[in-house]
Amino acid sequence: MGMMVAARRIDAASGEVRYEFGFEDRFDRILTIDPSTLEANVEDGDFNSAASAITAKIVNAWRSSGEFPPRMLFAS
């Protein structure tokens, strides 16, 4: 069974980048990435496969372009 996780950037302060994310367009979780270390945390503490997959896509996009993308989609 496949998985589709969507994320949209909600804040890009100097010390962290925050995304709302969830399955399809239900943005019910918050992901925070530290731009200096690329350490990622989920507000609810459950860093599961959905959080891991969308974090990897966001970080790979940042490495390619030098910017955190405004939106990201992971589908498997």
C-alpha positions in Angstrom: 0.0 0.0 0.0 1.3 3.4 -1.0 1.7 6.6 1.1 1.2 10.2 0.1 2.4 12.9 2.5 2.0 16.6 1.7 3.7 19.5 3.5 3.6 23.3 3.3 6.0 25.8 4.9 4.4 27.9 7.5 7.4 29.7 9.0 11.0 30.3 8.1 12.6 32.0 11.1 16.3 32.2 11.4 16.7 29.3 13.8 14.0 27.0 12.4 11.8 26.2 9.5 8.3 24.9 10.2 6.0 22.9 8.0 2.5 21.7 8.4 2.2 18.2 7.0 -0.1 15.2 6.8 -1.6 12.6 4.5 -3.0 14.1 1.3 -4.1 17.6 2.1 -4.9 17.1 5.8 -2.2 19.2 7.4 -2.6 18.0 11.0 1.0 17.8 12.2 4.0 20.2 12.6 7.5 19.5 11.5 10.4 21.7 12.6 13.8 21.6 10.9 16.9 23.4 12.2 18.7 24.8 9.1 22.1 24.8 10.7 22.1 21.1 11.6 19.1 19.8 9.6 17.8 18.1 12.7 14.1 17.5 12.4 11.5 17.2 15.1 7.7 16.6 15.1 5.6 18.6 17.5 3.6 15.6 18.7 6.9 13.6 19.3 5.9 10.8 16.9 8.7 10.8 14.2 7.2 8.0 12.1 7.6 6.9 8.5 5.5 9.8 7.2 7.6 12.4 9.0 10.8 10.7 7.9 9.7 10.6 4.3 8.7 14.2 4.0 11.7 15.4 5.9 14.0 13.6 3.5 12.2 15.2 0.5 12.4 18.7 2.1 16.1 18.3 3.0 17.0 16.9 -0.5 15.2 19.9 -2.1 17.1 22.3 0.2 20.4 20.6 -0.8 19.6 21.0 -4.5 18.3 24.6 -4.5 19.7 26.1 -1.3 16.2 27.1 -0.2 13.5 25.3 1.8 10.6 24.7 -0.6 7.2 26.3 0.1 5.4 23.0 -0.6 6.5 19.4 -0.8 4.9 16.1 -1.7 6.1 12.5 -1.1 4.3 9.7 -2.8 5.3 6.0 -2.8 
